[in-house]
Amino acid sequence: MLVNLTIIDLAVVKLLDLDLDKGMSVLTGETGAGKSILLTALGLALGDRADSGYVRPDCKRAEINLEFDLSDAPLAQQWLLDNELDDEGQCLIRRIINQDGRSKATINSRPVTLQSLQELSGKLVEIHGQHAHLTLLNGDEQRRLLDVYAKNQPLLDELNNGFRAWQKTNKELIALQKSAADQTEREAMLAYQIDELQQLELGSFNYAAITEEHDKLANLGEILTIGQGLVDTLYENDQASVISRLGHSLTELTHIARYAPELNEISSLLAEAKIQTEEAALQLRRFLEAQEADPLRLNAVETQLGVIHQLSRKHHIAPEELPAQLTKLEHELDNLTHSSERIETLKIQAEQLFAQYHQLAAQLSQRRQERGIELQQQISAVIKELGMPNGEFLVSISQQSSDIPKLNGMDKIEFLVASNPGLPPKSLAKVASGGELSRISLAIQVTTANDKTTPTMIFDEVDSGIGGGIAEIVGQKLRRLSHNRQVMCVTHLPQVAAQAHQHLFVFKNHQTDITASTVRLLDGEERVNEIARMLGGVNITANTLAHAQEMLTTGFNPHPSTSEG
């Protein structure tokens, strides 16, 4: 559960350090006091998109820190382990938003992406906003709620994996069947191109060696002329060769070294130079003697290079890539040659996957039918308690007309409501009263909450549009939800606030130049006064205070049938 929320320089909040407890907590305060910014801060810390508008005026950055106790969140613990972000069981989330709009996030002091933050947050907190009932109008959301209630996720995962396997197989099958129409023409073209490339003997193809040989053959005359000149200069000119001059120099240096022994090392270097020069000259002469002009070979290499360049241009690739191109074309031809066999194999696979999918879809549909009856009975009972005595909630499950597999099964799921006797049930989208839709949404959330593993649930004014005794029942149900999880609720209803274990009061502080919102934990007389304010507005009488005290007493000692300690 969430044990601490710290906010620094976020919008109207300058500094807030809020400790939270288990059970049910409510946030109350005047309209515009800043209750919504707390939920905004939570959303940002849990991965919502951010911009510079969230940073408090004249501040460099905004910061939100969350601390969670993971003892009731095994899925979050496992996620942290799997992503190597665990830190001895603690979970600290930090989100910083800079003045330029950039932001960064950390989990246990290690940088993470927003996607990672969102993945973890789904295992920690579930937020039901003021417009949750609008989301409920979406057909896929209705399907999701039923599957959550029915605990269908393992079967749903198996079915969707099967669907993707069938979809992939069927896509390949359709592509092969389509290409089979012009297969003969393509096979002929591939065979011709492969034959062209095979004539290059690409098995031992070395483009660099071929170009090197061509350069040598094409420039052999220059090589022989310059090479012979070098041999003469180095060795064969008796009087002026480098060898004879080195020999003469060595003789003179040896003579004077008798008088200056320190010159012996230089003599050794010069003797070595003479030996190396002579060896180089002899090797060069042997190389030149071995060379022979070969116009036929030069012509053959030039022809080969011409073909190589022509084919590389034809296939729009570099000459070095021709062997890989041959392999690619051979693979494609092999696939085409065996495509008829592949088509038959894919047909069998697609039929098997199709049958397996429909078998799983039938199982899923049966579970939805069975649990859908239970769900509609439970929600019908709750909406009756919430001021719709004639209300009936129905889960309509029908099969789509086509047998083509689709994600999440073959069922069309729709939530229907009959609010008055004798009138046919209508889809939620056609429920005329916004207040009725809000109550139905709350009934669904309360009914399906027990089947969720999220340890913290947050309700943002989901009780709008109701009041009186119904509001008290809503408060009791939210309190009952908090028996095995943390429930936080932003509310304007004193009947709901009176049910909370922890009452947080949000107010604006006008003592500084820039208005700041803050939060204070109410206890004792302060809490009585706040409930009285919610009941009576500006003029709070003794009767209002007595009523507030009575509501709090009743809230802490609910009817035995709803008691949870």
C-alpha positions in Angstrom: 0.0 0.0 0.0 1.0 3.7 -0.3 2.6 4.8 3.0 4.0 8.2 2.0 3.4 10.9 -0.6 5.8 13.8 -0.8 5.2 16.7 -3.3 7.6 19.6 -3.8 6.8 22.6 -6.0 4.0 21.0 -8.0 1.3 23.5 -9.2 -0.4 24.9 -6.1 1.6 22.6 -3.7 4.8 24.1 -2.4 5.7 21.3 0.1 3.6 18.3 1.2 4.8 15.3 3.2 1.8 13.0 3.7 1.8 9.8 5.6 -1.0 7.4 4.8 -2.4 4.4 6.6 -4.2 1.3 5.7 -8.0 1.2 5.5 -10.1 3.9 4.1 -8.9 7.5 3.8 -10.9 10.5 2.6 -9.7 13.8 1.2 -12.1 16.7 1.7 -12.0 20.5 1.4 -13.6 23.4 -0.3 -14.0 23.4 -4.0 -10.7 24.6 -5.6 -8.7 23.8 -2.4 -6.4 21.5 -4.4 -7.7 18.0 -3.9 -7.3 17.2 -7.5 -3.6 18.1 -7.5 -3.0 15.2 -5.1 -4.4 12.8 -7.7 -2.5 14.6 -10.4 0.7 14.1 -8.5 0.0 10.4 -8.0 -0.7 10.0 -11.7 2.5 11.8 -12.7 4.5 9.7 -10.2 2.9 6.5 -11.7 3.8 7.3 -15.3 1.4 10.0 -16.7 2.8 12.4 -19.3 4.2 15.6 -17.9 5.0 19.2 -19.1 6.4 22.4 -17.7 2.9 23.7 -16.7 3.0 21.4 -13.7 6.0 23.2 -12.2 5.1 25.8 -9.5 5.8 29.4 -10.6 9.4 30.7 -10.0 10.6 27.1 -9.3 13.2 25.2 -11.3 11.5 21.8 -11.0 8.7 19.8 -9.4 9.2 16.6 -7.6 6.9 13.7 -6.4 8.0 10.9 -4.2 6.0 7.8 -3.4 6.8 5.1 -0.8 5.0 1.8 -0.9 4.8 -1.1 1.5 4.9 -4.2 -0.7 3.7 -6.8 1.9 0.3 -6.8 0.2 1.6 -6.5 -3.4 3.3 -9.8 -4.5 2.9 -9.0 -8.2 4.8 -5.7 -7.7 7.5 -7.5 -5.7 7.9 -10.1 -8.5 8.0 -7.3 -11.1 10.8 -5.5 -9.3 12.8 -8.8 -9.0 12.3 -9.6 -12.7 13.5 -6.1 -13.7 16.4 -6.1 -11.2 14.9 -3.1 -9.4 14.2 -4.7 -6.0 15.9 -3.2 -2.9 15.3 -5.4 0.2 11.5 -5.2 -0.2 11.1 -1.5 -0.4 9.6 0.5 -3.3 10.5 4.1 -3.7 9.2 6.0 -6.8 10.5 9.4 -7.7 9.4 11.7 -10.6 11.1 15.0 -11.4 9.7 17.5 -13.9 12.0 20.3 -15.0 11.0 23.8 -15.9 11.8 23.0 -19.6 9.2 20.2 -19.6 11.7 17.3 -19.5 11.3 14.8 -16.8 13.0 11.7 -15.3 11.8 8.9 -13.1 13.5 6.4 -10.7 12.5 3.3 -8.9 14.6 2.6 -5.9 17.0 5.3 -7.0 17.6 3.6 -10.4 16.5 5.5 -13.6 13.5 3.9 -15.5 11.4 4.7 -18.5 7.8 5.9 -18.3 6.7 2.5 -19.7 8.4 0.7 -16.9 6.8 3.0 -14.4 3.4 2.4 -15.9 3.9 -1.4 -15.8 4.8 -1.3 -12.1 2.0 1.2 -11.2 -0.7 -1.1 -12.6 0.4 -3.6 -9.9 0.3 -1.0 -7.1 -2.6 1.5 -7.6 -5.9 1.6 -9.4 -7.4 5.1 -9.9 -11.1 5.5 -10.6 -11.6 9.1 -11.8 -14.7 11.4 -11.9 -15.5 10.1 -15.4 -15.0 6.4 -14.8 -18.6 5.9 -15.8 -17.7 7.2 -19.3 -15.0 4.6 -19.7 -17.6 2.0 -18.7 -19.5 2.7 -21.9 -16.7 1.2 -23.9 -17.5 -2.4 -25.0 -13.9 -3.6 -24.5 -13.9 -2.2 -20.9 -17.2 -4.2 -20.2 -15.5 -7.3 -21.5 -12.5 -6.7 -19.4 -14.5 -6.2 -16.2 -16.4 -9.5 -16.8 -13.2 -11.4 -17.4 -11.6 -9.9 -14.3 -14.6 -10.9 -12.2 -14.6 -14.4 -13.8 -10.8 -14.8 -13.3 -10.5 -15.7 -17.0 -7.0 -14.3 -17.5 -5.1 -17.6 -17.8 -7.7 -19.0 -20.3 -7.7 -15.6 -22.1 -3.9 -15.6 -22.5 -4.0 -19.1 -23.9 -6.7 -18.1 -26.4 -5.0 -14.9 -27.5 -1.7 -16.8 -28.0 -3.6 -19.3 -30.1 -5.2 -16.4 -32.0 -1.8 -14.8 -32.8 -0.4 -18.2 -33.9 -3.4 -18.8 -36.2 -3.2 -15.2 -37.5 0.5 -15.5 -38.4 0.0 -18.9 -40.1 -3.0 -17.7 -42.0 -1.2 -14.6 -43.2 1.7 -16.6 -44.6 -0.7 -19.0 -46.2 -2.7 -16.2 -47.9 0.6 -14.6 -49.1 1.8 -17.9 -50.6 -1.5 -18.6 -52.3 -1.5 -15.1 -53.8 2.1 -15.5 -55.1 1.3 -18.9 -56.6 -0.6 -17.2 -59.4 2.5 -15.7 -61.0 4.9 -18.3 -59.6 5.9 -19.8 -62.9 7.1 -16.4 -64.3 9.0 -15.6 -61.2 10.6 -19.1 -61.1 11.9 -18.6 -64.7 13.3 -15.1 -63.8 15.0 -16.4 -60.7 16.5 -19.4 -62.5 17.9 -17.0 -65.2 19.4 -14.7 -62.6 20.9 -17.5 -60.6 22.5 -19.0 -63.8 24.1 -15.6 -64.5 25.6 -15.3 -61.0 26.7 -19.0 -60.9 28.9 -18.4 -64.0 31.1 -16.1 -61.9 32.0 -19.1 -59.7 31.0 -17.2 -56.6 32.0 -20.1 -54.4 35.6 -18.9 -54.6 34.7 -15.3 -55.5 37.2 -12.7 -54.2 36.5 -9.3 -55.8 39.5 -7.7 -54.1 41.9 -10.3 -55.5 40.4 -10.0 -59.0 40.8 -6.2 -59.1 44.3 -6.6 -57.7 45.3 -9.0 -60.5 43.8 -6.6 -63.1 45.7 -3.6 -61.8 49.0 -5.6 -61.9 48.4 -6.9 -65.5 47.3 -3.6 -66.8 50.4 -1.8 -65.4 53.0 -4.5 -66.0 55.0 -2.3 -68.5 55.4 0.4 -65.9 56.3 -2.1 -63.2 59.1 -3.7 -65.4 60.6 -0.3 -66.5 60.7 1.2 -63.0 61.7 -2.0 -61.3 64.7 -2.6 -63.7 65.8 1.0 -63.1 65.8 0.4 -59.4 67.8 -2.9 -59.8 70.4 -0.9 -61.7 70.5 1.9 -59.1 70.7 -0.4 -56.2 73.0 -3.2 -57.5 74.0 -3.6 -61.1 75.7 -0.3 -61.8 79.3 -1.2 -60.8 80.6 2.3 -60.2 77.5 4.3 -59.1 75.2 1.7 -57.5 74.0 2.1 -53.9 75.7 -1.2 -53.0 79.1 0.0 -54.3 78.8 3.3 -52.6 77.8 1.6 -49.3 80.8 -0.7 -49.7 83.2 2.2 -50.3 81.7 4.1 -47.3 82.0 1.1 -45.1 85.7 0.6 -46.0 86.6 4.2 -45.1 84.5 4.1 -41.9 86.3 0.9 -40.8 89.6 2.6 -41.5 88.9 5.6 -39.3 87.3 3.4 -36.6 90.7 2.1 -35.7 91.4 5.6 -34.3 87.8 6.2 -32.9 86.4 2.9 -31.6 83.1 4.6 -30.9 82.5 4.5 -34.7 82.3 0.7 -34.6 78.6 0.7 -33.9 78.0 2.9 -36.9 80.1 0.6 -39.0 77.8 -2.3 -37.9 74.7 -0.4 -38.9 76.2 0.5 -42.3 77.2 -3.2 -42.9 73.7 -4.3 -42.1 72.3 -1.6 -44.4 74.5 -3.0 -47.2 73.3 -6.5 -46.6 69.6 -5.5 -46.6 70.0 -3.4 -49.7 71.7 -6.2 -51.6 68.9 -8.7 -50.5 66.2 -6.2 -51.6 67.8 -5.7 -55.0 68.2 -9.4 -55.6 64.5 -10.1 -54.6 63.4 -7.3 -56.9 65.5 -8.8 -59.8 64.0 -12.2 -59.2 60.5 -10.7 -59.2 61.0 -8.9 -62.5 62.5 -12.0 -64.2 59.4 -13.9 -63.2 57.0 -11.4 -64.8 55.7 -11.9 -68.3 53.2 -9.9 -70.2 49.9 -11.9 -70.8 47.5 -10.0 -73.0 45.1 -12.9 -73.1 44.9 -13.1 -69.3 44.5 -9.4 -69.0 41.6 -9.5 -71.5 40.0 -12.4 -69.6 40.2 -10.5 -66.2 38.8 -7.3 -67.8 35.9 -9.3 -69.3 35.3 -10.9 -65.8 35.2 -7.5 -64.1 32.9 -6.1 -66.8 30.4 -8.9 -66.0 30.8 -8.4 -62.3 30.1 -4.6 -62.5 27.1 -5.3 -64.9 25.5 -7.7 -62.5 26.1 -5.6 -59.4 24.4 -2.7 -61.2 21.6 -4.9 -62.3 20.9 -6.1 -58.8 21.6 -2.7 -57.2 24.3 -4.0 -54.9 28.1 -3.7 -54.4 30.3 -6.2 -56.3 31.3 -7.8 -52.9 27.6 -8.6 -52.2 27.1 -10.8 -55.2 27.6 -14.1 -53.4 25.0 -13.1 -50.7 22.6 -12.1 -53.5 23.0 -15.6 -55.1 22.2 -17.3 -51.8 19.1 -15.0 -51.4 17.8 -15.8 -54.9 18.5 -19.5 -54.5 16.5 -19.5 -51.2 13.6 -17.7 -52.8 13.6 -20.1 -55.7 13.7 -23.0 -53.3 10.7 -21.6 -51.4 8.8 -21.1 -54.6 9.6 -24.6 -55.8 8.4 -26.0 -52.6 5.6 -23.5 -52.1 2.9 -26.0 -53.0 4.2 -28.3 -50.3 4.4 -25.4 -47.9 0.9 -24.3 -48.7 -0.4 -27.7 -47.9 1.5 -27.8 -44.6 0.2 -24.3 -43.7 -3.3 -25.3 -44.5 -3.1 -28.2 -42.1 -1.5 -26.0 -39.4 -4.1 -23.2 -39.9 -7.0 -25.7 -39.6 -5.6 -27.2 -36.4 -5.0 -23.7 -34.9 -8.5 -22.7 -36.0 -10.0 -25.7 -34.3 -8.0 -25.2 -31.1 -8.9 -21.5 -31.0 -12.7 -22.3 -31.3 -12.4 -24.9 -28.6 -10.8 -22.4 -26.2 -13.3 -19.7 -27.3 -16.2 -22.1 -26.4 -14.7 -22.7 -23.0 -14.2 -19.0 -22.4 -17.7 -18.2 -23.6 -19.2 -20.8 -21.2 -17.2 -19.3 -18.2 -18.4 -15.9 -19.2 -22.0 -17.1 -19.3 -21.8 -18.8 -15.9 -20.0 -16.0 -14.1 -21.9 -13.3 -16.0 -25.1 -14.5 -14.3 -23.4 -14.2 -10.9 -22.0 -10.7 -11.7 -25.4 -9.4 -12.9 -27.1 -10.7 -9.7 -24.5 -9.0 -7.4 -24.5 -5.7 -9.3 -28.3 -5.7 -9.4 -28.4 -6.1 -5.6 -25.9 -3.2 -5.2 -27.7 -0.8 -7.5 -30.9 -1.5 -5.6 -29.1 -0.4 -2.4 -27.9 2.7 -4.2 -31.4 4.1 -4.8 -32.5 2.2 -7.9 -35.1 -0.2 -6.2 -36.4 -1.4 -9.6 -33.0 -1.6 -11.2 -31.9 -4.7 -12.9 -28.4 -5.1 -14.3 -27.9 -7.6 -17.2 -24.8 -9.0 -18.8 -25.6 -9.8 -22.4 -23.3 -12.3 -24.1 -23.9 -13.1 -27.8 -21.8 -14.7 -30.5 -20.5 -12.8 -33.5 -21.9 -13.9 -36.8 -18.6 -14.7 -38.4 -16.4 -17.7 -37.3 -13.2 -15.8 -38.1 -11.1 -15.8 -34.9 -10.5 -12.5 -33.1 -8.6 -11.3 -30.1 -10.3 -12.0 -26.7 -12.8 -14.5 -28.1 -15.9 -14.7 -30.1 -18.3 -13.1 -27.7 -19.9 -9.7 -27.9 -20.4 -8.5 -24.4 -22.7 -5.7 -23.5 -23.9 -4.4 -20.1 -27.6 -3.6 -20.0 -29.8 -1.9 -17.4 -33.5 -1.9 -16.8 -34.3 0.9 -14.4 -38.1 0.8 -14.4 -40.6 -2.1 -14.3 -42.1 -3.2 -17.6 -39.5 -1.4 -19.7 -36.9 -3.4 -21.7 -33.3 -3.3 -20.7 -31.1 -0.7 -22.5 -27.4 -0.5 -23.0 -25.5 1.7 -20.5 -24.9 4.3 -23.3 -28.7 4.8 -23.4 -29.2 5.3 -19.7 -30.7 8.7 -19.6 -29.7 9.8 -16.1 -26.1 10.7 -15.4 -26.7 10.0 -11.7 -28.0 6.5 -12.5 -24.9 5.8 -14.7 -22.6 7.1 -11.9 -24.3 4.7 -9.4 -24.1 1.8 -11.8 -20.5 2.5 -12.4 -19.8 2.6 -8.6 -21.8 -0.6 -8.2 -19.6 -2.4 -10.8 -16.4 -1.1 -9.3 -17.4 -2.2 -5.8 -18.6 -5.6 -7.0 -15.5 -6.4 -9.1 -12.9 -4.9 -6.7 -12.7 -8.0 -4.6 -11.4 -9.9 -7.6 -8.5 -7.5 -8.1 -5.0 -7.8 -6.7 -4.2 -4.1 -6.7 -3.5 -3.1 -3.0 -4.5 0.5 -3.3 -7.7 1.9 -4.9 -8.3 5.6 -5.4 -11.8 7.0 -6.0 -12.0 10.6 -7.3 -15.5 11.9 -6.6 -17.1 8.8 -8.0 -20.0 9.5 -5.6 -21.1 12.7 -7.4 -24.7 12.9 -8.2 -25.9 11.1 -5.1 -26.7 12.1 -1.6 -28.7 11.4 1.5 -29.1 7.8 2.7 -27.7 6.5 -0.6 -24.4 8.4 0.1 -24.2 6.7 3.5 -24.5 3.3 1.8 -21.8 4.3 -0.7 -19.6 5.3 2.2 -20.2 1.9 3.9 -19.4 0.0 0.7 -16.1 2.0 0.2 -15.3 1.3 3.9 -16.0 -2.4 3.4 -13.7 -2.4 0.3 -10.9 -1.2 2.6 -11.1 -4.3 4.8 -8.3 -6.0 2.8 -6.8 -3.1 0.8 -6.1 0.6 1.0 -8.9 2.8 -0.2 -8.5 6.6 -0.8 -11.5 8.7 -1.7 -11.9 12.3 -2.7 -15.4 13.3 -1.8 -17.8 16.2 -1.0 -20.2 14.0 0.8 -20.2 14.0 4.6 -21.9 10.6 4.7 -18.9 9.2 2.9 -16.3 11.1 4.8 -17.7 9.9 8.1 -17.0 6.3 7.2 -13.3 6.8 6.8 -10.6 5.5 9.1 -8.4 8.5 8.2 -9.6 12.0 7.3 -7.3 14.4 5.3 -8.3 18.0 5.0 -7.1 19.9 1.9 -6.9 23.7 2.2 -5.2 26.7 0.7 -2.6 28.8 2.5 -2.7 32.5 1.6 0.1 33.6 3.9 2.7 33.8 1.1 2.8 35.8 -2.2 1.8 32.6 -4.1 -1.1 30.6 -2.9 -0.2 27.1 -1.8 -2.4 24.1 -1.0 -1.6 21.8 1.9 -3.1 18.8 3.7 -3.7 18.2 7.4 -4.8 15.0 9.2 -8.0 15.7 11.1 -8.8 14.2 14.4 -11.2 14.7 17.2 -13.0 18.0 17.2 -11.4 19.1 13.9 -12.9 16.2 12.1 -16.4 16.9 13.7 -16.0 20.5 12.5 -15.1 19.5 8.9 -18.1 17.0 8.7 -20.3 19.8 10.0 -18.9 22.2 7.4 -19.8 19.6 4.7 -23.3 19.3 6.1 -24.1 22.9 6.9 -22.0 25.2 4.8 -21.1 28.6 6.2 -23.4 28.8 9.2 -22.6 25.8 11.5 -25.1 25.4 14.3 -25.0 23.3 17.4 -27.5 20.9 15.7 -25.1 20.6 12.8 -22.2 19.8 15.0 -24.3 17.2 16.9 -25.4 15.7 13.6 -21.7 15.5 12.5 -20.7 13.8 15.7 -23.6 11.3 15.3 -22.5 10.5 11.8 -18.9 9.9 12.9 -20.1 7.7 15.7 -22.3 5.7 13.3 -19.4 5.6 10.8 -17.1 4.0 13.3 -19.8 1.6 14.5 -21.6 0.5 11.4 -24.5 -1.8 11.3 -23.4 -5.3 12.3 -24.1 -6.7 8.8 -21.4 -4.4 7.4 -19.0 -4.3 10.2 -15.4 -5.0 9.5 -13.7 -3.7 12.6 
